Amino acid sequence: MVEIECLWECNDGLGETPIWVAEESSLYWADHVGPSIDLNGARKPSIRRLNLATRERTVWPMPEQVGSFGFRERGGLIAGSNSGFCAIDLERGTFERIFDPEPDKPFNRLNDGKIDRRGRYWCGSMDGKLTDKSSFLYRFDADHSCRRVAEDFAFICSNGIAFDPQDTRMYFGDTKGGMIYVFDFDIDEGRIENRRPFFSVADYAPAPAIVDGATVDAEGFYWFALNLGGKILRVAPDGRLDREIDMPVRTPTCVTFGGADYETLFVTSQQAFAAPEELKQHPQPGSVFAVHGLGVRGLPEPRFAG
């Protein structure tokens, strides 16, 4: 039996990029606050942590939106933010801007990203107005070099990046295009090629439902949040819809596996696009959930090599 547990009614404006840290028994994630933000307003973007052993809750305010992040082998975080790639030290409270791949695009910011098993950070950008195909995919390496990949592929908003367990595929969700693509992935060369359609979100669910954050389980199946559609979907490697999980909110945003033996699916959500009547429901949009009893196992997230 699948059981959905509300872990924290944390009222995230836009919760994203959950990561399980086994040695701490803790789930980390980012709250963007909203698609755009008044940095002088009352609500600040943040990174959050929930220790599932002690139930301790920690919130670190951020100076700007963190679209995605990963842990570094040397400690701290690597992240994609409004101003590009950055290094974050939560304990020291530092936020170091490293490189902006799109300094000529004032409305763009970095959004969804994942680290591969060689320690590279793959991250896509997005147009903050959600109107222009001005965004691209980037690979950020341990030496802090950055290169644009799949140069002929432009989109409005990146999402759903994930790597299969064999390191032969990279998945990518084109949020506004309503399509999940798959690339051939060469982990030795750090190269992606041969982009092709994998799963049509537009054919599965009518607008405004969109593909959001994703992960891959140990069997190679792709899991993603159907934001504004109220579901988590599991898609087989051949592109066949395998499973649907109905969520108690309409706005799930991202998924990751963790907990004992990585058998729990953690789900973030958002309030930013929720209607006023939805905000009155319990548990509120913007909560963090745990889905138990799925009968599948996930994989730990790699760490950035730099």
C-alpha positions as CSV (number, residue, x, y, z in Angstrom):
1,M,0.0,0.0,0.0
2,V,1.3,3.4,-1.0
3,E,1.2,5.9,1.9
4,I,1.8,9.7,1.5
5,E,3.1,11.5,4.6
6,C,3.2,15.2,5.0
7,L,6.6,15.8,6.6
8,W,6.5,19.6,7.0
9,E,3.9,22.2,6.1
10,C,6.7,24.6,5.4
11,N,4.8,26.9,3.0
12,D,7.4,26.9,0.2
13,G,6.7,29.4,-2.4
14,L,8.5,27.1,-4.9
15,G,10.2,24.1,-3.3
16,E,12.8,22.4,-5.5
17,T,15.9,20.1,-5.8
18,P,15.4,17.8,-2.8
19,I,18.6,15.8,-1.9
20,W,18.9,13.1,0.7
21,V,22.1,13.1,2.8
22,A,22.3,9.6,4.4
23,E,25.0,10.4,6.9
24,E,22.8,13.1,8.4
25,S,19.5,11.3,8.0
26,S,18.4,14.6,6.4
27,L,16.6,16.0,3.4
28,Y,17.8,19.3,1.9
29,W,16.0,21.4,-0.6
30,A,15.6,25.0,-1.9
31,D,12.7,27.3,-1.7
32,H,12.8,29.8,-4.6
33,V,9.8,31.7,-2.9
34,G,8.3,32.4,-6.4
35,P,9.0,32.4,-10.1
36,S,10.3,35.9,-9.6
37,I,11.1,37.7,-6.4
38,D,11.3,41.0,-4.7
39,L,14.5,40.7,-2.7
40,N,13.3,43.5,-0.5
41,G,10.1,41.7,0.3
42,A,9.2,39.8,3.5
43,R,9.8,36.3,2.1
44,K,13.4,35.4,1.3
45,P,14.7,32.5,-0.8
46,S,16.3,29.8,1.3
47,I,17.8,26.4,1.5
48,R,16.1,24.1,4.1
49,R,16.9,20.9,5.9
50,L,14.7,18.4,7.8
51,N,16.5,15.8,9.9
52,L,14.1,12.8,9.9
53,A,15.8,11.2,12.9
54,T,15.4,14.3,15.2
55,R,12.8,16.2,13.3
56,E,15.0,19.3,13.6
57,R,14.3,22.0,11.0
58,T,16.9,24.4,9.7
59,V,16.5,27.3,7.3
60,W,19.4,29.2,5.6
61,P,18.3,32.5,3.9
62,M,19.8,33.0,0.5
63,P,20.6,36.3,-1.3
64,E,19.0,35.1,-4.5
65,Q,17.0,32.2,-5.9
66,V,18.8,28.9,-6.0
67,G,17.4,26.9,-9.0
68,S,19.3,23.7,-8.1
69,F,22.3,22.6,-6.1
70,G,24.4,19.6,-5.2
71,F,26.9,18.7,-2.5
72,R,30.7,19.1,-3.2
73,E,33.3,16.5,-2.3
74,R,35.3,19.1,-0.5
75,G,32.3,20.3,1.5
76,G,29.6,22.9,0.9
77,L,27.3,23.2,-2.1
78,I,27.6,24.0,-5.8
79,A,24.5,25.7,-7.1
80,G,22.8,27.4,-10.1
81,S,21.3,30.7,-9.2
82,N,20.0,34.0,-10.6
83,S,23.5,35.2,-11.2
84,G,24.9,31.9,-12.5
85,F,27.1,29.2,-10.9
86,C,28.0,29.7,-7.3
87,A,29.5,28.0,-4.2
88,I,27.6,28.0,-1.0
89,D,28.9,27.2,2.5
90,L,25.9,26.9,4.8
91,E,27.9,26.7,8.0
92,R,29.9,29.8,7.3
93,G,27.0,31.6,5.7
94,T,29.0,32.4,2.4
95,F,27.6,32.7,-1.1
96,E,30.4,33.0,-3.7
97,R,29.4,33.8,-7.3
98,I,31.7,31.9,-9.7
99,F,30.5,32.3,-13.3
100,D,27.5,33.6,-15.2
101,P,27.0,31.8,-18.5
102,E,24.4,34.3,-19.7
103,P,25.4,37.8,-18.6
104,D,23.7,39.4,-21.6
105,K,20.3,38.0,-20.6
106,P,19.0,39.9,-17.6
107,F,15.8,37.9,-17.3
108,N,17.5,34.5,-17.4
109,R,18.7,32.5,-14.5
110,L,20.0,29.0,-13.9
111,N,17.3,26.4,-13.0
112,D,17.2,22.6,-12.9
113,G,20.5,20.7,-12.7
114,K,22.1,17.4,-11.6
115,I,25.6,16.1,-11.0
116,D,26.8,13.1,-13.0
117,R,28.9,10.2,-11.5
118,R,32.1,11.9,-12.6
119,G,31.3,14.9,-10.6
120,R,30.3,17.3,-13.3
121,Y,27.3,19.7,-12.8
122,W,24.8,19.8,-15.7
123,C,22.4,22.7,-15.4
124,G,19.9,24.4,-17.7
125,S,18.8,28.0,-17.7
126,M,15.3,29.5,-17.9
127,D,13.7,32.8,-19.0
128,G,12.2,34.4,-15.9
129,K,9.3,35.8,-18.0
130,L,8.5,32.3,-19.3
131,T,8.1,33.6,-22.8
132,D,11.4,33.4,-24.8
133,K,13.4,30.5,-26.1
134,S,16.6,32.1,-24.8
135,S,17.8,29.3,-22.5
136,F,20.4,26.5,-22.9
137,L,22.1,23.6,-21.2
138,Y,25.5,23.9,-19.6
139,R,28.2,21.6,-18.2
140,F,30.2,23.0,-15.2
141,D,33.3,21.1,-14.4
142,A,35.5,20.6,-11.3
143,D,38.0,23.2,-12.6
144,H,35.2,25.7,-12.8
145,S,35.2,25.7,-16.6
146,C,31.8,25.9,-18.3
147,R,30.7,24.9,-21.7
148,R,27.3,25.1,-23.5
149,V,26.1,21.7,-24.6
150,A,23.5,20.7,-27.2
151,E,24.1,24.1,-28.8
152,D,21.3,23.8,-31.3
153,F,18.7,23.2,-28.5
154,A,17.0,26.3,-27.1
155,F,14.0,26.3,-24.8
156,I,12.2,28.5,-22.3
157,C,12.6,26.6,-19.1
158,S,14.8,23.7,-18.1
159,N,13.6,20.9,-15.8
160,G,13.7,17.1,-15.2
161,I,17.4,16.5,-15.7
162,A,18.4,12.9,-14.6
163,F,21.0,10.3,-15.5
164,D,20.2,6.6,-15.9
165,P,22.0,4.0,-13.7
166,Q,24.2,2.8,-16.6
167,D,25.4,6.3,-17.4
168,T,24.3,6.0,-21.0
169,R,21.3,8.4,-21.0
170,M,20.5,11.9,-19.8
171,Y,16.9,12.9,-19.5
172,F,15.7,16.5,-19.9
173,G,12.2,18.1,-19.4
174,D,11.2,21.0,-21.6
175,T,8.7,22.5,-19.3
176,K,6.9,24.9,-21.7
177,G,7.4,22.6,-24.7
178,G,5.5,19.8,-22.9
179,M,8.1,17.2,-23.8
180,I,10.7,15.1,-22.0
181,Y,13.7,14.3,-24.1
182,V,16.4,11.7,-23.8
183,F,20.0,12.2,-24.9
184,D,22.7,9.6,-25.5
185,F,25.2,10.3,-22.7
186,D,29.0,9.5,-22.9
187,I,30.2,9.7,-19.3
188,D,33.9,9.4,-20.2
189,E,33.8,12.3,-22.6
190,G,31.1,14.3,-20.8
191,R,29.1,14.6,-23.9
192,I,25.4,14.4,-24.8
193,E,24.0,13.8,-28.3
194,N,21.2,12.4,-30.4
195,R,18.3,14.2,-28.6
196,R,15.0,12.6,-29.2
197,P,11.4,12.6,-27.7
198,F,11.0,10.3,-24.7
199,F,7.6,11.1,-23.2
200,S,5.0,13.7,-24.2
201,V,3.6,15.5,-21.2
202,A,1.4,17.6,-23.5
203,D,-0.3,14.4,-24.8
204,Y,-0.7,12.9,-21.4
205,A,-2.2,15.9,-19.5
206,P,-3.8,19.1,-20.7
207,A,-2.4,22.5,-19.9
208,P,-1.5,23.9,-17.5
209,A,0.1,20.6,-16.2
210,I,3.9,20.7,-16.8
211,V,7.0,18.5,-16.3
212,D,9.0,19.6,-13.3
213,G,11.9,18.0,-11.3
214,A,12.8,14.4,-11.8
215,T,15.0,11.4,-10.7
216,V,15.7,7.9,-11.9
217,D,15.4,4.7,-9.8
218,A,17.7,1.7,-9.5
219,E,15.8,-0.1,-12.3
220,G,16.3,2.8,-14.7
221,F,12.7,4.1,-14.6
222,Y,12.2,7.9,-14.8
223,W,10.1,9.6,-12.1
224,F,8.9,13.2,-12.5
225,A,6.6,15.7,-10.8
226,L,3.6,16.7,-12.9
227,N,3.3,20.2,-11.6
228,L,-0.3,21.7,-11.8
229,G,-1.4,18.1,-12.6
230,G,-1.2,16.8,-9.0
231,K,0.7,13.6,-9.8
232,I,4.1,11.9,-9.8
233,L,4.6,9.7,-12.9
234,R,7.0,6.8,-13.4
235,V,8.0,6.2,-17.0
236,A,9.8,3.0,-18.3
237,P,13.1,3.3,-20.2
238,D,11.1,2.6,-23.4
239,G,8.9,5.7,-22.8
240,R,5.9,3.7,-21.6
241,L,3.9,5.2,-18.7
242,D,4.4,2.7,-15.9
243,R,2.8,4.2,-12.8
244,E,0.8,7.2,-11.5
245,I,0.8,8.5,-7.9
246,D,-1.9,11.0,-7.0
247,M,-0.6,13.7,-4.6
248,P,-2.7,15.6,-2.1
249,V,-1.7,18.9,-3.7
250,R,-1.9,20.0,-7.3
251,T,1.6,21.5,-7.4
252,P,4.3,18.9,-6.8
253,T,7.6,20.2,-8.0
254,C,10.5,17.7,-7.6
255,V,11.3,14.2,-6.4
256,T,14.2,12.3,-5.0
257,F,14.7,8.9,-3.3
258,G,16.2,8.6,0.2
259,G,15.6,7.1,3.6
260,A,16.4,3.6,4.6
261,D,17.8,1.8,1.5
262,Y,16.6,4.7,-0.6
263,E,13.0,3.3,-0.6
264,T,11.2,6.6,0.2
265,L,10.3,9.1,-2.5
266,F,10.5,12.7,-1.2
267,V,8.4,15.3,-2.9
268,T,8.6,19.1,-2.7
269,S,5.7,21.4,-3.8
270,Q,4.9,25.0,-4.3
271,Q,2.4,27.7,-3.5
272,A,3.4,30.1,-6.2
273,F,0.9,28.9,-8.8
274,A,-1.8,27.7,-6.4
275,A,-5.3,29.3,-6.4
276,P,-6.5,30.9,-3.2
277,E,-9.0,28.1,-2.5
278,E,-6.1,25.6,-2.8
279,L,-4.1,27.5,-0.2
280,K,-6.9,26.8,2.3
281,Q,-6.6,23.0,1.9
282,H,-4.7,20.8,4.3
283,P,-1.9,19.9,3.9
284,Q,-1.1,23.2,2.1
285,P,0.6,23.5,-1.2
286,G,4.3,24.2,-0.4
287,S,4.6,21.2,1.9
288,V,7.2,18.5,1.7
289,F,6.0,14.9,1.5
290,A,7.3,11.4,1.8
291,V,5.8,8.6,-0.3
292,H,6.2,5.1,1.3
293,G,5.5,1.6,0.1
294,L,6.4,2.0,-3.6
295,G,8.4,-1.2,-3.7
296,V,11.3,0.4,-5.6
297,R,14.6,1.8,-4.6
298,G,16.5,4.9,-5.7
299,L,20.1,5.8,-5.9
300,P,22.2,8.4,-4.0
301,E,23.1,11.6,-5.7
302,P,26.7,12.0,-6.7
303,R,28.9,14.9,-5.4
304,F,30.5,17.7,-7.4
305,A,34.2,16.9,-7.9
306,G,35.4,20.5,-7.5
